[in-house]
Amino acid sequence: MTLNGNGSAAGGSRGAGRERERRRGSTPWGPAPPLHRRSMPVDERDLQAALTPGALAAAAAGKETQAPRPDWPEGGSSDSLSSGGSGSDESVYKVLLLGAPGVGKSALARIFGGVEDGSEAEAAGHTYDRSITVDGEEASLMVYDIWEQDGARWLPGHCMAMGDAYVIVYSITDKGSFEKASELRVQLRRARQTDNVPIILVGNKSDLVRSREVSVDEGRACAVVFDCKFIETSAALHHNVQALFEGVVRQIRLRRDSKEDNARRQAGTRRRESLGKKAKRFLGRIVARNSRKMAFRAKSKSCHDLSVL
Ligand SMILES: Nc1nc2c(ncn2[C@@H]2O[C@H](COP(=O)(O)OP(=O)(O)OP(=O)(O)O)[C@@H](O)[C@H]2O)c(=O)[nH]1
């Protein structure tokens, strides 16, 4: 069965429906929502439409295109997750996952979409659409897991032109994938020279400590050199996956929204922050101030912080 943007996957017998529910995974934002209500892979025809020359030209010109939207029923949102149909088009952020094969792009995307390994949804599509609440405000994300190196269905040029943000993934157990990530960063810079699009370098598989080939310091240094953000994740343990996608939203907002809007959000977040986090932030500032390599440290520290530019 094909899952599509109109939620046709919701059809079928009650037993089949229960089976589908059983196979929905949990997400960092809570239990996975029912397929027909919230996150789902988008029909490839909708994706084709989003990648037409007209749509891409509009994207390159900074205009929002009509993103493929499911026909969501109203209401019934959970604490930080709600129907993808409620956001306006301006708040639909297109996020592309890039990286060498096998680094965990699909695993990260599936966690975002709340789709468990081996489910029919996994086979049906590579784009996930859902809304998440970040700093008290809802944002809709379209996460595209469509990057293929050889014999790509989607031309790399198209992929590099359409994103509002890019997540370049490597595996910490594969030095080659780390080098590939640097190459991709260079290609992206070339493709989007004039655009200030956020790029987040992600060292995935951080759970595989014994097979580590790329240190945290190497990852961080690379992010500093290539002027992007950096985070290590483990899709296997769902570690930092929520921080990653929330960070993507913050990075887009920091570039698109007014200073006032961002300051208001940050003030709200600081108020909600636990005492531990406040203390950590305070200590971090003192350490940076006392460091001889202050400038580098401050920069390498901020490349870790996905809530600042
Ligand atoms: N231990 C561990 N394994 C992971 C992690 N993320 C992904 N994997 C495994 O790595 C393999 C490749 O993951 P995918 O998500 O298919 O990687 P991909 O980048 O989408 O690969 P392509 O589709 O070939 O581009 C799978 O066996 C995953 O289960 C992780 O964080 N930790």
The ligand as a Tripos MOL2 file, in Angstrom:
@<TRIPOS>MOLECULE
LIG
   32    34     1     0     0
SMALL
NO_CHARGES

@<TRIPOS>ATOM
      1 N1         24.4940    1.7420   15.9070 N.pl3     1 LIG1
      2 C1         23.8350    2.6080   15.1350 C.ar      1 LIG1
      3 N2         23.3870    2.2280   13.9150 N.ar      1 LIG1
      4 C2         22.7510    3.1390   13.1640 C.ar      1 LIG1
      5 C3         22.5050    4.4530   13.6160 C.ar      1 LIG1
      6 N3         21.8470    5.1160   12.6320 N.ar      1 LIG1
      7 C4         21.6790    4.2610   11.6310 C.ar      1 LIG1
      8 N4         22.2150    3.0590   11.9460 N.ar      1 LIG1
      9 C5         22.2510    1.8540   11.1020 C.3       1 LIG1
     10 O1         23.0560    2.1440    9.9720 O.3       1 LIG1
     11 C6         22.5300    1.5120    8.8200 C.3       1 LIG1
     12 C7         22.2970    2.5320    7.7320 C.3       1 LIG1
     13 O2         21.3000    3.4280    8.1840 O.3       1 LIG1
     14 P1         20.3920    4.2590    7.1610 P.3       1 LIG1
     15 O3         19.4770    5.1070    7.9620 O.co2     1 LIG1
     16 O4         19.7810    3.3640    6.1500 O.co2     1 LIG1
     17 O5         21.5000    5.1210    6.4470 O.3       1 LIG1
     18 P2         21.3310    6.0890    5.1780 P.3       1 LIG1
     19 O6         22.2900    7.1950    5.3680 O.co2     1 LIG1
     20 O7         19.9120    6.4560    4.9950 O.co2     1 LIG1
     21 O8         21.8110    5.1420    4.0060 O.3       1 LIG1
     22 P3         21.4580    5.2680    2.4300 P.3       1 LIG1
     23 O9         19.9800    5.0750    2.3240 O.co2     1 LIG1
     24 O10        22.2680    4.1500    1.8380 O.co2     1 LIG1
     25 O11        21.9210    6.6110    1.9790 O.co2     1 LIG1
     26 C8         21.2640    0.7960    9.2610 C.3       1 LIG1
     27 O12        21.5760   -0.5410    9.5280 O.3       1 LIG1
     28 C9         20.8880    1.4960   10.5440 C.3       1 LIG1
     29 O13        20.1830    0.6750   11.4240 O.3       1 LIG1
     30 C10        22.9800    4.8200   14.9290 C.ar      1 LIG1
     31 O14        22.8230    5.9400   15.4310 O.2       1 LIG1
     32 N5         23.6390    3.8570   15.6300 N.ar      1 LIG1
@<TRIPOS>BOND
     1     1     2 1
     2     2     3 ar
     3     2    32 ar
     4     3     4 ar
     5     4     5 ar
     6     4     8 ar
     7     5     6 ar
     8     5    30 ar
     9     6     7 ar
    10     7     8 ar
    11     8     9 1
    12     9    10 1
    13     9    28 1
    14    10    11 1
    15    11    12 1
    16    11    26 1
    17    12    13 1
    18    13    14 1
    19    14    15 2
    20    14    16 1
    21    14    17 1
    22    17    18 1
    23    18    19 2
    24    18    20 1
    25    18    21 1
    26    21    22 1
    27    22    23 2
    28    22    24 1
    29    22    25 1
    30    26    27 1
    31    26    28 1
    32    28    29 1
    33    30    31 2
    34    30    32 ar
@<TRIPOS>SUBSTRUCTURE
     1 LIG1         1 GROUP 0 **** ****
